[in-house]
Amino acid sequence: MLDLIRIFNQVVESGSFSQAGSVLNMAPSSVARNIDNLEAQLKTTLFKRSTRQLLLTEEGQYFHQQALPLLDNANTLVEEMKKTHRQPEGLLRISAFESFGNIFLAPLIPKFLQQYPKVKVELELDNNVVDLNSENIDIAIRIGSPKDSRLRARKLMTNQTLLVASPDYLNNHPEITAPDDLADHNCLLISQKRQRSHWHFQRGKVNKQVMVTGNLSSRGGSPVLWGALQGTGVLLLSDWMVKPYLQQGRLVHLLPEWHASYRENRSGEIYALYKTTQYPKPHIRAFIDFILDNLDQIYTLEASA
């Protein structure tokens, strides 16, 4: 039926069977027979025909309006399927939050470029939320599912947060046996541009919100991580950032029976976000697929470092 719809659309644009036949390289009688077949399948009359003019019926106007996006999507699909056999190419602009970009993307991008030499990558490490629909960004990597329905998301990995501190800090400060004990400790903070910071704890059906304060805060995780390693304070940070240091004994996991997080009911997953199109550009698909295929390798190396 798609071919019949294409012929119907050309008749509408041309205004006559003969003009449409010239564009389609078909005899006018053949065009007319195809329109007859389409009307028979739809069981409706699409055109009012006379010797002088060809007019759309009310049903024909409605069908034409609904058929246009269908043809556009079909044409886009055909072009995208053709491109799947081509080497991805073009400029790829990526925005990622600082810690993920440094730990995971920085080691993987050179390997991606070796595999796809016709792609150019611009990596922007920024902890601020970017608007893909207004800024010139192809992929944004962020924690939590997007609220913007115009964006698509692919999960890259789970992001759990752990409460940690160095042995030196713990040896020189009061013991931490419950979330409320944090009120008496120097807590290293991920800045949320708020006057007060709270950490959330859950154990079974019990939920606690604890106000925390400290002398070091940062928009990104790396500065506060180094602060914790130097014994400056207690830190709540993503497991993939602290696991290597837990395994080395440079950090200690605190309150393991509690699930700790920055926000209550916040998604603990990392997503690659891109603009909503039915068929994303080949180099966007290629990059996200490459990251998913190689992320575990980097994570394993980081954890065993």
Beta strands, then each sheet from edge to edge (+ up, - down):
strand 1: 47-49
strand 2: 54-56
strand 3: 90-96
strand 4: 119-125
strand 5: 139-143
strand 6: 151-158
strand 7: 161-165
strand 8: 187-190
strand 9: 197-203
strand 10: 206-212
strand 11: 217-218
strand 12: 234-238
strand 13: 252-253
strand 14: 259-261
strand 15: 269-275
sheet 1: 1+ 2-
sheet 2: 4+ 3+ 5+ 15- 6+
sheet 3: 11+ 8+ 12+ 7- 13+
sheet 4: 10+ 9- 14+
end
